[in-house]
Amino acid sequence: MPSLLEALELKYGSSTTDCSLTDDEAESGSPKAALSVSIFIPKKSPRHTVPALLVLQDCDIESAGNDAEKLRNKCKNVEELDLAQNKLSQWTEVFGILQHMPKIKFVNLSFNCLAEVLEIKHGNYDLLRNLVLNGTRVSWSTVQGLVRLLRNLEELHLSLNEYKTVDLDYQKPENVNPALKKLHFTGNPVEVWNEISKLGYLFPNLKSLVLAECPIRSLGLEENQNLPSEDGRRAKEEGLGQDSENMNHLDTDEHTSSTDDKGNRIFENKVNYDRSESKSESNEMTIESPHDPFRMLRFLNLNGTLLSIWDEVERLARFPALKSLRIQGCPLFESPREYTEHERRQLLIARLPNVETLNGGGVISSQEREDAERAFIRYYMDKPEADRPERYSELVAIHGKLDPLVNVDLTPEKRVKVTFTYGDLVEVRSVDVYRTVFELKTKLESMVKIPANRMRLFYVDQEMKAQYGPEEMLYPNKQLYRYNIRNGDEIIIDSKLNRFASTSSTTSSIRS
């Protein structure tokens, strides 16, 4: 298997000549600097220069290489490194590469098998902001070590690593990384929110979290799962008994429990939408909730999760900083197919007063939000009171009790009475307006003794005949309702032979 150095020489050549200037040369105005500026001729072809963005995907690389000095000279200006789908398996080799890249900002190691436990490496990686470890099966102990080492890391990708739990010690202050802002966790088989909560406590300033295709069934905290603080655990065990006097100022429905579809009890404290989160923090005892670890979270992707009830959407309304949400492909919307696309969006918007963008669309306008909230009220107004969500009463308090929409049926009447006129023959008949013009002609053959293919029909709108007169019904496949035929209108029948006779008579008179 080739090393990184061998892969570089294969792609960019083996010459170690470097046309770049050192910092000292650039600042001192050396002849080398003057020459390069005045002549504009590079000493080395761009094809033989290692770029700042270095992509070596699927090159079977398994090591850094033996010549450290040569590797350092080639890679000292690399800022972004993509080594996805190679054969790297040891973290010593990974750091053997990174230590020669002092300007490195982005590293992609996806789909290298890096399950080996990381031995903590020391070094200066202050510029490294983005690390991609998708499909590497990296262990949690290694993730913990990386989080402690890379203190300025802002974006971390841990998707497709087969994590069923989150084994991170978030209670030790030295393990917490306040710099991380974005975390991608797609496709890991984590099912309970208690595990996801650990990520929030480890990265307290997290602003973007992607949990797509994770089989999460509920956003609630399950019973008998570890909560992040001793106060929270003690409060749960003692039923808040010792502090009941201190909690009298809270609403009686603020502490509730429910069960998910597996029968597990879900605990959460209900928070008013307009109440500041700092109020709950001012209490002596912290009341844990699904959103407690994610107080800075602005973007959340829950596409393809197993959320199946609207209660989970209402929990999202309590995330204090959440502004953008993706939630598609969940059982809640797919089975049963009870809602149209438009109705689903309206029900989501009405339940999420904090969310400004939904499923990748534009910013929700004030008019769209008001329309959604009014539609939400009308949707639940005819349902039993026990089936109405808490959000219903909140919206009624804002918009008042609305009158139901008038159900206007704009479909045409199926049959209308039309007067048919053929010369001196006048007859009123009932006509199916969904028949075509040709089908009507066929029905009239027995009445006027004219074949359908030689028959002409003229429609007369009784209300508009003074202005427009008769309209010939020229198109045989056009349905009658498209002429807006109503009761009392008239259809005049004529023969194409009469038109030909009239034309012949006119021609003869002209010739004479």
N, C-alpha and C positions, 0 to 999 in steps of 0.2 A: 504494500500500500504506500502511495506517495505521501511525503510530508508537505506541509504548507509551503516551505521554501521551494521544494521541487515543483509544486503546482504553479508557483509564481514564475519560476524560471521557464517553465514550459509555455506559459501564457504570455509573459512579458520579456523573455530573454534572460540570459545568465549574466549579462554585463552589470557590474556594480557601479558604473559611472553615474554620478548624480548631478544633474544640471541645476538643482535647487540651491538657493543661497542659505547659508546659516544666518541666524539672527544677528550675530556679531558682524558678519560681512555686510548685511543689508544696512545696519545702523552706522557702520564706520565709513561707508562710501568707498569701499575697496575697489581696485581695478576690475575685479571680477564683476562687481555690481555695475560699475560704469559701462563695462563692455556689454553685459547682457541687456542693458537698457538701450544703449545706443545702436546696436546692430540688430537686435530682435531675432537672432538665430539661435534656437535651442541646441545645446550640445548633444541632446539625445532625442530620438524620435518619440513623439507622444505614445506610439504603440508600444514602446519599450519602457514607459514610465508607469509605475504602480499608482493608480488613481486614488483620490481621497475616498471614493466609493468603491470598495473592493468586493466583487461578487465572485465567489468560487463555489457555487452550488454543485452538488453531485459530482465531486471530483475524487471521491474515495480517500480523502485526506484523513489520516489517523494520528498525526503528530505534528509538532511545530517544525522540527528540523534540527540538525546538529550544529550548524554554523550560526551562532547567536548574533555575531557582528553583522554578517551579511543580511540576516533577517531584519535586524534593527535598521540598517541602511535602506532597505527596500520599503519597510512598513512605517517609518517614522511620521509620515504625513497622512496615514490612513485615519479617516474619521468615522466611516461606516463600514462594517464588516459583515458579510453574509456568507456563512459557512453551513447553510442548511443542507440536510441530506448527505452528510459525509459519514466517515467511520470513526469519528472522535468518540472515545469512551472513558477517558481519564481526565479529571479536572486539572491534573498537573500539566497536561499538554495544552489545555485551554488557556490556563494562565501563563504557560510558556509562550503562547502566541500574544496574549494581551499585554504582557509586560514590555513588549517591543513596540507598542502603539500608544505613545503618550497622549495623542490627540483623540483617542477613540471616544465616540459618543453613542454609537449604536452597534449592537451585536445581535446577530440572529444565529442561534445554534439549533434551530428546530430540526427534529427527526434525526439527531445524533443520539445514540443510546448512552445517556449520561447518568445512569442509575447509581454509579459508584458514589459513595459518601465523600463529600468535599472536606478536605483538610483545609482549615482556615488559612488563607494566604494573605500576607500583608503586602501592601503596595498602594500607589497613588492612582486611584481611578475616579478622581473627583469630577472629570468631564463626562463620565459614562451616565447617560440619561435613560437609555432604552435597551432592555434586555428581553429577547424572545426565546423562550424555552418550550415551545409547543412540541408535544409528542416526544419528549426526551426521557420521560419516566423519572425525572429528577425527584429525589427524595425530599421530604419535608425538612429533614435536618440540614440538607444542602441549601434549600431555599432560605432557611433561617440564617445560615452562615452568610449567604449572599446578601441578604437584607442588612445584616450587621456590617458587612464589608463595604457595600456600595451605598454610602449614606446620602448621595445626591441622586439616586435612581428615581426617575419620575414615572416611568411606564414599564410594567412587567407583564409578560404573556406566559400564562401557565396552562393553556388549553390542551385538551386531549392527553392528559397525563394519568388517566384512570384513578383519580383521587375519589375515594368514597368518604373520606373524612379530611378534616383540616387539622393536622397535628403540629400546631404552632404554639409556642409558649408566649402568648401575648401579654402575660401579667408581669413579665420582667421589663422594666423601663428600657434596658439596653437593647432589647429586641424590637422595640417599637421604631418604625421608620416614618417620621412625619413628612418626608419629602415626596413619597410616592403619591401620584395623583390619578393614574389610570391603571386598572387591572383587568386583564382578559382571562376569563376562566371557562371558556366555552367547552362543552362536551365532556365534562367530568361528571361521573355518576354520583354526585352528592345529592341527597334527597331532603335533608332537613335544614331549616334555616339556622338552627343553633350552630352548625358547622360554618355556614357562610358568615355568621356574626363575628367569628374569630378573625376573619380577614379585615373586618371593619375596625376592630380594636387594635390590630397590628399596624394598620395604616389609617390613622385617625383623620388625615386630611384627604382621604380618597374622594375624588370628584366624579370619576367615571368607572362603572363596574359592568362588565359584560358576562352574563350568566346564561347565554343562549344554549339550548339543547342540554341543559342540566335537568334531571328528572325531579325538580323541586315541586312538592305537592302543596306546600303551604308556606306562608311568610311568618307564621306564628312561631313562638318558642314552645318546644315540647316539654312536657313534664319529665322530671328525673334527668334532665340534661344540665350540665354545669353552666351556671351563669357567670358573668365575668367578675363579679365583685362579691366579697364575703357578705356585705350588707344585703345584696340581692338574694343570696342563698338563705341567709338567716331569716329574711322577711318571708320568703316562700315557705320555709319549714314551720315558722311560728304563726303563719297566717296573719301577719301584721298585727297580732294581738297586743304586743307590748307598746306599739306605736299608734294604736287606734285613736288616742286622743289627739295626737299630732296630725292625723289624717282627716279630721272632721271637716276641714275646709274644702276637701275634694268632693266632687259630685259623686253620688252613690253609684253611678253606673260607670265610673272610671276604671274599675278593676273587674274585669270579666274573664271568663274562660269559655272555651268552646271546644269542639272536637273536630279533627280533620277526618278525611275519608278512611283512615286506618284505625280510627277510634282513639288516637292519642289526644290528650287534652292540650289545648293551645292557650297560653296565657299572654295577655297584653293589657296595657292600660290605655283606655280610650282618651285621646287628647282632642280638645276642641280645635277646629281648623285655624281659628284666629288667636289661639293662645300661644304665647312665646314658650319655646322649649326651655329657656333659662329659668322659668318659674318652677319646673319640676326639679331642676338641678339645685335650686336654692334650699330644698328640703334636706334634712340631715341624712336621710336614707334615699339612695337612688332607686327608683322604680324602673326595672329593666323593661324594655319593649323591643319589638322587632326593628325599629328604626334607630334605637339608641346608639349602635355602633357606627351609624352612617349619617351623622349630623351635617357633614359637608358634601354629601353625595348630590350631584346635580344631574347626572345621566345614568340611567339604568336600562339594561337590555335583558328582557325576560322572554324573548322569542323561543318557542319550542319547549317551554317548561310544561309541567303538568298541573298548573293552576286550573281549577275547575269550578270555583264558586266566586260570586261577586264580592264576598267578604274580603278576599285577598286583594282585590283592586282598591277597596276602601282602606285597607291598611297602608297602601302606597300613598294615600292622601295625607298621611301623618308623617311622612319623611320631610323634615323641616326645610331642606334646601333643594329638593328634587324639582327640576324644571323640564327635563326631557325624558321621555319614556318610550321604549319599544316593547310591545306586548302583542305578538301575533302567533298564530299556529298553536294556541293552547286549547285544551279540551273545553274550556269555558265558552269558546266561540264556535267550535266545530261540531259538538254533539250535545244536544240536538241542534240542528241548523235553524235556530229560532229567529235569528236576526239577519237583516240585510246588512251590507257593508256600511251603509249610511247610518242605520239604527245602532249598530255596534259602536261606531265612532261617537255618536251622540251620547250614548249611555256611559261611555268612558269619560268623555269630557265633563259631563255633569257630575260624575263621581270624583273627579280629580281637579279641584279648584287650584291646586298648586302647580300643575303641569302646564307648560307653555307650548311645547311641541310634542306631537304624538305620532309615533310610527314613521318618523322621517319626514313628515310633512312640514309645511311652513308654520309660522307662529299662529296660534289660535287667536282669531280676532275677537273683539268684545262682542260683535254681533253673532258670530258662530257660537260663542259660549252661551250667550243669552238664549239663542234658539235651542241649543242642546239642553239647557236647564229647563226650559219650558216643555220641551218634548219629554224629558224625564218625568216631570210632574204629571203630564197627561198619560204617560205610560203606566204609572202606578196608581193613578187616582181611582181607577175602577177595581183595583185589586184589594183583597182583604187587608185590613190595617196591620195584621200580624205579618203580612208578606212585604210590607213597605220597609225599605231600608232607612236607617237613621238620616241619611242625606235628604230624603223626601221632605221631612218636616223642616229642615234647614232651608231648602229651596222654596218651600211654601211661605216661609217667613220673609223671604226676599221678594218673591214675585206674586205672592198672594194665591188664593185658590182660583184656578183658571176654569173657564167654561170649556167643555169638550168641543173639539173641532166638528163643524158641520160636515157630514159625510155627503159630498156632492157626487152623484153618479153621472159622469159625463159620457157613458156609453150610449150609443144611439138605440132608439127603440127598435125592437126586432122586426115588427110589422107595422106598416102605416097604410092608410086608405088613400088611394090616388085615383084621380079621374082620368080615364083614357079616352082620347078623342080621335076618331078616324072618319073624316068627312062629316056625315050627318049622324054617325054612330057615336054615342056617348055612354060610357059605362064606368061605374065606380068599383074598383077591386082592391082587395087587401094584398099588399106586396111585402115579401121578405127582403129587407134592405141589404142583407148579406149576399143576395144573389148578384151575379154579374149582369152586365148589359146584354150579353149574348144569351144567357139563360132566360132573361126576361123576354127577349124576342122569341125564343122558342116557345114560351108559354103563351104568347100572343098570336101564334100562327093560326090556332083554331078559331080565334075571334075575328081576325081580319082577312084570313085566307091568303096571306102573303108569306112566302118562305122567309125564314130568319135571315138568310144571307142577302135578301133583296129588300129588307125592311130598314127604314130610317126612323129614329126616335128623337124627339125634341122635348127637353125638360123645361117646364115653366114654373118658376118660383112665384107663388101667388102674391108674396109681399114685395118682390123686386121686379115683377114683369113690366111695370110701367117704365122702369129705368133701363133694364137690360134685355127684355124680350126673351124668346125661346133660345135655349142652348142645346145644340145638337150633341147627342150622346155618341161620340165617335169611337170610343175605345171599348172593344167587346169584352175585355177582361177586367174592366174597372167595376168595382162593387158599387151598388146603388147608394149606400150610405155616404159615400165620398162626394156625392152631389148635394149632401145635406137635405135629402128629401124628407118632408114632413107631411103630416095629415093635411089633406085639402089641396095639395099641389096637383099639377096636371102634367101628363105626358101625351104629346101629340104624335100620332103614328102616321107615317107616310111611306110610299113605295119609291124605290130607286127608279122604277120604270117611269113614274110621273116626271122625275127629274130629267131622264133621257128624252121623253116626249116633248117636254118644255124646251129643252135645248135644241132638238131637231126643228121644232116649229119656228124658233127664233132664227135659226140658220137659214131656213127656207125663205122667210120674209126678207132677210138681208139680201139674199141672192136675187130675188125678184125686183 
